[in-house]
């Protein structure tokens, strides 16, 4: 078919104990943005890894046709030679190399083994211009933000004469402005003849830019929706993804709020690399038993810095302030002291700070409370396995066994393991920093349910999120934070995106 750029026919991929893809088929036409959506673990990334040669020919069943030709890709280099380039969610850039070096890494402009740096810099400047960057090609990648790093990855793809660009969750770690810039770039590349496959959990972005949307559930193709032909909206996509209507994105809850259980008073902290810059400014917050308290704010407001500072002074210098629990001052000057005083912190970066990826589920679940499963310093394997299995069943962690390595789990299931770890530590206060980042709507709903159960059990929950609807849908009370300071407090009934933004802008006006 001349009007089909890519066709994947009946792709089946099996891992030990799991059929990740079951007869999945996909058609992509030239010069379109084709979205691939589904729950965590549905098989989206696996399908793209098959296409790009990460999983080489012979490790799966089915056929791949590109530009009408049957392709048996043996590795990524092979697929890139045909013009298929994948950008993974975890960026593959070397921080201490320059932008130019990263773009041409493995694809150097060289003759007789000698790199032509003049040509390299010139080509890099041209590529950066195409993606809207004005950075010096000699700038180290570590010195530019994540949004610009994502654009460098796209420039790297363009250097390989890309025909089909695959982007796996490209906006997951970006703020709203950087996300919009990247999506605008994809639309611009489409006009230049470049076709894209976009994997994303952000359905509003999918609806905005996609020409076609293929939904995958449990390793099977559910349907492909075409813009201009099918009725497309977020509810329709969600139903295909999770197999049911989700009229309520947030579980219903009747809060039972008690007395104040946790307070942070007069908290001040300075940046660890620039001790003249304050990252927390006289912060005062409190949480009651059974209450979910949100901290809203724009990117860079200081929410994570505050949370990490309170949890064992994990971030910041010259930290001062008081932490009070059950009316008594407690010592949270180290992570172990914070945990021993009943505080848990779920990091926004589960892979770097939440999990030991090369270890199994059993190891990760019990890591924060080894004393509960050991005696005289010796771990009881039976108790450890029992605890891990209990959480696996309770939180419906999708895995063949508790001996599965964390790195092999989907994002949603990884997050459930992190939650299991901290709940096993039996905390009274849980600080949840972006607990649903990079997770699909179905897994989000399950995690919201877990959070509600914790509140119902009398725990105090601090909920940090960059997604305003999530803050409004989950929290009983909301602190608004900007530039390291609390600039307002709202009850759920009076909170809206507009009132939160007004508080932030009003605060900036006062500072000026």
Helices and strands as residue ranges (DSSP letters): E 6-15, E 18-28, E 33-37, H 44-52, E 61-66, E 69-70, H 76-81, E 84-87, H 99-103, E 110-111, E 114-115, H 117-130, G 141-143, H 146-158, E 164-168, H 176-191, E 195-199, H 203-209, E 212-217, E 220-226, H 234-242, E 260-270, E 278-288, E 292-296, H 303-310, E 317-325, E 328-329, H 335-340, E 343-346, I 350-354, H 361-366, G 367-373, E 374-375, E 378-379, H 381-394, G 406-408, H 411-424, E 429-433, H 441-456, E 460-464, H 468-474, E 477-482, E 485-491, G 492-494, H 497-511
